[in-house]
Amino acid sequence: MAAGPGPVPVEVDDLPEGWEAFATNDGSSYFCFPQVYYYCRALDQVQWNRPRPEDAQDPFVGETINGKPPYQKGDEFIPDPPPPMPYNGPLADQNYKASAEDPEDVFQPDEDILEACIECNIDKVKSALEEGADVSIPNQPWQNTPLHLANCPYFWDADLMAREKALRFEISQHLVRQGADLDAENIFHCKPIDLAIFHGYEGTVRLLEEEGVKPSIFGAAFQGDVERIKELLEEGVDLDLKGRYRRTAFAEAHLRGHFAVEAFLTQQGCSRELPHPEHLKFNPGGAAIPRGGVVPKREKQYIREEDAEWYDDMMEKRFPGYMEKFMKVGK
């Protein structure tokens, strides 16, 4: 997803005439991504509910190109999705609790250290620990410890991304020195090292490996580490265990293009089901918009090889003179 988080076109079978389908690709705005939504240009309408057969529009009337309606101005833009649907499931924000099971036992430094790791505030982390915070306190209901949260996706803009990664590594170092539980798992069966692997914190990965930590089946699949997966299966780990975004180890390996892991897991009889379309891999950091930058309108990605005649007609309409320049380049 070179264009970064944002909606993308998806194929949905048996859509009524005049409707298109898109999927959200933005984990910060949509809790359970991807969520598919539908758009009708004739009605200028977006909706979450799948359109019914009676919602079909009149078929296109006019000359087509290889059976496809020609490009019209505005077709290149992906419509914004509807407002997020309210989520009331077990992981909804309203179900968030203090780290203590009994609200009367809430210890503020414990809450402070969890917040500080998310915020990437090392001074607040140190202050909370000095005041007696539990270095391995899990939050509720996700069971993420401070070391998990120190390796959450970076959220600063592109200009400051490297600085944030350095600070998160510094926080991780401090938590390790303070005796953090390095093998704690959250409810998605992920260890802190797995989150560091997912989000590209190479320094933290090396640090934890030096401490003897090994990734879970998800981190190993993400890395393409067949030997580690073999170890875990011998230890009795479920082959089809589901982790973040309902992905199995097979799904993580497939989305990363690790064929050796895919082949091995398939030989063991794993499920090859993917919980979402392949192109929705989602990595928020690499597409951060520089501070103060305006987010451009999301556009569809066209591929000339799919239909060269339609593509050339579309490009000529969008960029007059395209064909002349293209032919010169071709010569």
C-alpha positions in Angstrom: 0.0 0.0 0.0 2.4 2.6 -1.3 -0.2 5.3 -1.0 -0.5 4.7 2.8 -3.6 4.0 4.9 -6.9 4.8 3.2 -9.7 3.1 1.3 -9.0 0.8 -1.7 -11.2 -0.8 -4.3 -12.2 -4.4 -3.7 -14.0 -7.1 -5.7 -17.4 -8.1 -4.4 -19.4 -10.7 -6.2 -23.0 -10.0 -7.5 -23.1 -6.3 -6.8 -26.2 -4.6 -8.3 -25.6 -2.5 -11.4 -24.1 0.9 -10.7 -22.5 0.0 -7.4 -18.8 -0.3 -6.4 -17.2 -1.7 -3.3 -14.3 -0.3 -1.3 -12.5 -1.2 1.9 -11.1 0.9 4.7 -7.4 0.5 5.3 -7.0 2.7 8.3 -6.7 1.1 11.7 -6.7 4.4 13.6 -10.1 5.3 12.4 -11.8 2.0 12.0 -11.5 -0.5 14.9 -12.0 -3.7 12.8 -10.4 -3.0 9.5 -10.9 -3.7 6.7 -14.6 -2.7 6.6 -16.2 -2.9 3.2 -18.5 0.0 2.1 -20.5 0.6 -1.1 -20.7 3.6 -3.4 -23.2 4.5 -6.1 -22.1 7.4 -8.3 -25.6 8.0 -9.8 -27.0 8.5 -6.3 -23.7 10.1 -4.9 -24.2 7.8 -2.0 -21.9 5.7 0.3 -23.2 3.2 2.7 -22.1 0.3 4.9 -25.0 -2.0 4.1 -24.6 -4.1 1.0 -27.0 -2.8 -1.7 -30.0 -5.0 -2.5 -30.9 -6.1 -6.0 -33.7 -3.5 -6.2 -31.0 -0.8 -5.6 -29.6 -1.5 -9.1 -29.3 1.5 -11.4 -30.0 1.6 -15.1 -27.3 0.0 -17.2 -24.8 2.3 -18.9 -26.0 3.5 -22.3 -23.4 4.5 -24.8 -20.2 3.3 -26.4 -18.0 1.1 -24.3 -14.3 0.1 -24.5 -13.9 -3.6 -24.4 -17.3 -3.8 -22.7 -16.3 -1.3 -20.0 -17.8 2.2 -19.7 -15.2 4.9 -20.6 -13.7 7.1 -18.0 -15.5 10.1 -16.8 -14.0 13.0 -14.8 -14.0 12.1 -11.1 -13.9 8.3 -11.6 -10.3 8.2 -10.4 -11.2 9.4 -6.9 -12.2 6.9 -4.2 -15.2 8.2 -2.3 -14.7 8.7 1.4 -16.3 6.0 3.6 -19.3 6.7 5.7 -18.8 7.7 9.4 -17.4 4.8 11.4 -20.0 2.3 12.6 -20.3 2.2 16.4 -18.5 -0.8 17.8 -19.8 -2.3 21.0 -17.9 -5.5 21.1 -15.7 -6.9 23.9 -12.7 -4.7 22.9 -14.7 -1.4 22.6 -13.3 1.7 24.3 -16.1 1.7 26.8 -15.0 -1.6 28.1 -11.5 -0.3 28.9 -10.7 -0.7 32.6 -8.0 0.4 34.8 -5.2 -2.2 35.0 -6.5 -3.3 38.4 -9.4 -5.7 38.4 -11.0 -3.9 41.3 -11.6 -0.1 40.6 -10.9 0.6 44.2 -7.5 -0.8 43.9 -6.4 1.4 41.0 -2.8 2.6 41.5 -2.2 5.7 39.5 1.5 5.1 38.7 0.4 1.8 37.0 -2.0 3.8 34.8 0.7 6.4 34.2 3.3 3.9 32.9 0.8 2.4 30.4 -0.1 5.8 29.1 3.5 6.9 29.0 4.5 4.0 26.8 1.8 4.7 24.3 2.7 8.4 24.3 6.4 7.6 24.0 7.2 9.7 27.0 10.3 8.2 28.7 10.4 10.8 31.5 6.8 9.8 32.5 7.8 6.1 32.4 10.8 6.7 34.7 8.6 8.8 37.1 5.9 6.1 37.2 8.5 3.4 38.0 10.0 5.6 40.7 6.6 5.9 42.3 6.2 2.1 42.4 4.5 1.2 39.1 4.5 -2.4 38.1 6.9 -2.7 35.2 4.8 -5.6 33.7 1.3 -4.5 34.5 -1.2 -5.6 31.8 -3.9 -3.2 30.6 -7.5 -4.3 30.3 -8.9 -6.0 28.3 -6.1 -6.3 25.8 -3.4 -7.5 28.3 -0.7 -5.4 26.8 2.2 -4.7 29.2 4.3 -1.5 29.1 6.8 -3.3 26.9 4.1 -4.2 24.4 2.9 -0.6 24.3 6.4 0.8 23.9 6.5 -1.1 20.6 3.1 -0.1 19.3 2.9 1.6 15.8 4.7 4.9 15.7 2.3 7.8 15.2 4.5 10.8 14.8 4.7 12.4 11.4 7.3 11.5 8.7 9.7 14.2 9.8 10.0 12.9 13.3 9.5 9.2 12.7 13.2 8.3 13.2 13.3 10.2 16.5 10.2 8.4 17.8 11.7 5.0 16.9 14.9 5.9 18.9 12.8 7.0 21.9 10.7 3.8 21.8 13.9 1.8 21.8 15.2 3.8 24.8 12.0 3.1 26.6 12.2 -0.6 25.8 15.8 -0.7 27.1 14.8 0.9 30.3 11.9 -1.5 30.8 14.1 -4.5 30.2 16.7 -3.1 32.8 13.8 -2.8 35.3 12.9 -6.4 34.9 9.9 -6.4 32.6 8.3 -9.7 31.7 9.8 -10.3 28.2 7.6 -13.2 27.3 4.2 -11.8 28.3 1.5 -12.4 25.8 -1.5 -10.1 25.0 -5.0 -11.5 24.1 -3.8 -11.8 20.5 -1.1 -14.2 21.6 1.6 -11.7 20.7 4.8 -11.0 22.7 6.5 -7.6 22.9 9.1 -8.9 20.4 6.3 -9.7 18.0 5.1 -6.1 18.1 8.7 -4.9 17.6 8.9 -7.2 14.5 5.6 -6.0 13.1 6.4 -2.3 13.4 10.0 -2.3 12.3 11.7 -1.6 15.7 14.9 -3.5 14.7 16.9 -2.2 17.7 14.3 -3.6 20.1 14.2 -6.9 18.3 18.0 -7.3 18.6 17.8 -6.2 22.3 15.2 -8.8 23.1 16.9 -11.6 21.2 20.1 -10.9 23.1 18.0 -11.4 26.3 17.0 -14.8 25.0 13.5 -14.0 23.8 12.1 -15.8 20.8 9.1 -14.6 18.8 5.7 -16.3 18.9 4.4 -18.2 15.9 3.1 -14.9 14.5 6.4 -13.0 14.8 8.2 -16.0 13.3 5.8 -16.2 10.4 6.1 -12.4 9.8 9.9 -12.9 9.7 9.8 -16.0 7.6 11.5 -18.1 10.3 10.6 -21.7 9.5 12.8 -23.3 12.2 11.2 -21.2 14.9 7.8 -22.3 13.7 8.8 -25.9 13.8 10.0 -25.5 17.4 6.6 -24.0 18.4 4.6 -26.7 16.7 6.6 -29.3 18.5 5.8 -27.5 21.7 2.1 -27.9 20.9 1.2 -24.4 19.6 -2.1 -24.5 17.6 -1.3 -24.4 13.9 -4.4 -22.3 13.2 -4.2 -20.0 16.2 -5.6 -16.6 15.4 -3.8 -13.4 16.4 -4.1 -9.8 15.4 -6.8 -8.9 12.8 -7.9 -12.6 13.0 -4.8 -13.7 11.1 -3.2 -17.1 11.4 0.5 -17.7 11.0 -0.2 -18.8 7.4 -1.9 -15.4 6.8 1.0 -13.4 8.3 3.5 -15.4 6.1 1.4 -15.1 3.0 1.0 -11.3 3.3 4.7 -11.0 3.7 5.5 -13.2 0.8 7.4 -15.9 2.8 6.7 -18.9 0.5 8.8 -21.3 2.6 6.7 -20.7 5.6 3.5 -20.9 3.6 4.5 -24.2 2.1 5.6 -25.7 5.4 2.4 -24.7 7.2 0.3 -26.0 4.3 2.1 -29.3 4.5 1.1 -29.5 8.2 -2.5 -29.1 7.1 -3.1 -25.5 8.2 -6.1 -23.4 7.2 -5.3 -21.2 4.2 -8.2 -18.8 4.8 -7.3 -15.1 4.8 -9.4 -12.9 7.0 -9.3 -9.9 4.6 -8.1 -9.1 1.0 -4.4 -9.6 0.5 -3.6 -6.0 -0.4 -4.8 -4.8 3.0 -1.6 -5.5 4.9 -1.7 -2.2 6.9 1.4 -0.7 8.2 0.6 2.8 9.4 4.1 4.2 10.0 5.5 4.3 6.4 2.8 6.5 5.1 2.7 9.2 7.8 2.0 12.6 6.4 4.5 15.3 7.3 3.2 17.7 9.9 1.0 20.4 8.4 0.7 18.5 5.2 -2.7 18.2 3.5 -3.8 14.6 2.9 -4.5 14.2 -0.8 -7.7 12.8 -2.1 -7.3 9.1 -2.4 -7.1 7.8 -6.0 -7.6 4.4 -7.6 -4.4 2.7 -8.8 -4.9 1.8 -12.5 -2.7 -0.8 -14.3 -2.3 -0.5 -18.0 -1.7 -4.2 -18.6 -5.3 -4.9 -17.5 -6.8 -3.1 -20.4 -4.4 -1.0 -22.5 -7.1 0.5 -24.7 -9.3 1.6 -21.8 -6.3 2.9 -19.9 -4.9 5.0 -22.8 -8.4 6.5 -23.3 -8.6 7.3 -19.6 -5.1 8.9 -19.4 -5.7 11.0 -22.6 -8.9 12.4 -21.0 -7.2 13.2 -17.7 -3.9 14.4 -19.2 -4.4 15.8 -22.7 -1.4 15.0 -24.9 -0.7 11.8 -23.0 -0.9 9.6 -26.1 1.4 11.8 -28.1 4.1 11.8 -25.4 3.6 8.1 -24.7 4.1 7.3 -28.4 7.3 9.3 -28.5 8.6 7.5 -25.4 7.6 4.2 -27.0 9.7 5.1 -30.1 
